[in-house]
C-alpha cells in the first residue's frame, strides 16, 4: 500500500524553520526545516539524530495572511525516522497551541 493512501490529512509542502525540544536524560533544543505539514503531523529535516517514539515539543512559525508570523507550539511523537540521505523525522501531533500575538 502506498503511504499517501494511509494519510488522513492533505499535506502542504513548505520550508519553514522549526525548533525541536526533546527531554530525555536532559533538556535538548535543536533546529530543523519543515518539508511538509498537515493538520495531523509534520515531516522535517534536522541535523540531530532522534529516535522513533520520542515525545517532542515543536515551535513552528509560519507567515499569516497579514504578513506577520504566527507561532504555534505543538506536542507530538516521532513516528518515523529517516537517516539517509538527510536526517528527517515525521511527528504526529498530539496537541497544538497557537501563541497569541503580543500587543506593542
N, C-alpha and C positions, 0 to 999 in steps of 0.2 A: 504494500500500500504506500502511495506517495504521501510524504509528511504533510503536504499542503492540504490533502483531503481530510486530515485529522484536526486541522485548526478550526477553532470556534469563532475567531475574530479575524477581520481583514487586517493585513499588515500594511503599514505605511513605511516606505524607505526614507530614512532621514539620518544625517550625520550631525549629531549634536554632542557636546561634552556631557559626561556623566560622572558623578562622584559616587564611589562604592565604599560603604563602610561594612566591615566584617569583624565580628568578635569571636575569636577562638584562641584561648591562651594569650589574650592581649587584644588591644584595640588596634585595628589597621584601617587605613584610608588609602584608596587607590583612585586613579582616574581612568576613564575609558572613553570610547567614542561609540555612539549607538550606530547600528546598521539598520535595524527596523524595529518598529513599535506597533503594538496593538493594544486593545483595551485589556487584554489578559496577560501581556508579557512584553519582554524586550530581548533583543539579541544585541550584544555589544562586544567590542574588542577591547582588550586590556593587556598590558604587559605583565600583569600579575597572574600567578597560577592559583586558581581557586578550585575547590572540589565540589563535585556534584552532591546535592543535598544540603549544602551550607545555606544558612539563613543570612541574608544581606539586607542592607538598607541603602537605597539609591536616592540621590538628588538629581533630578532631571530639570533642565532649564530650556524651555522651548519658546521661540518668539510667538506672541499672540497677534491677533489681528490689528491691535493698536500699535504694534512695533515694540512694545515693552516685553521684557522677559517674564514668563510665568513659571516660577519654580514649583516643583512638586516633590514631595518625599514619598517614596514607595518602599514598602517592605515586601520581601519575596523570598523565594527559594530557588537556588540554582538547579535547573532540571536537566541541563546538558552542558558539557564542556567540550570544546573543540581545541585541539592542540596544534594542528597544522592546517594551513601554512602560517596562521597567526593565532594567538591565544584568543578564544572567544567564549562567551558564556551566554546561555539562554536562561532568563529569570522569569519565573511565573509569579505574577503579582498576587499578594495576599491582601494588602491594604494600601490605598492611595490617599494622600493628603495634599490638597493644594495649599500652598503657603500664601496667606493673604498679603497683598501689596501694602507696603508701608507708606503712609502719607508723609509728604515732605513739607 
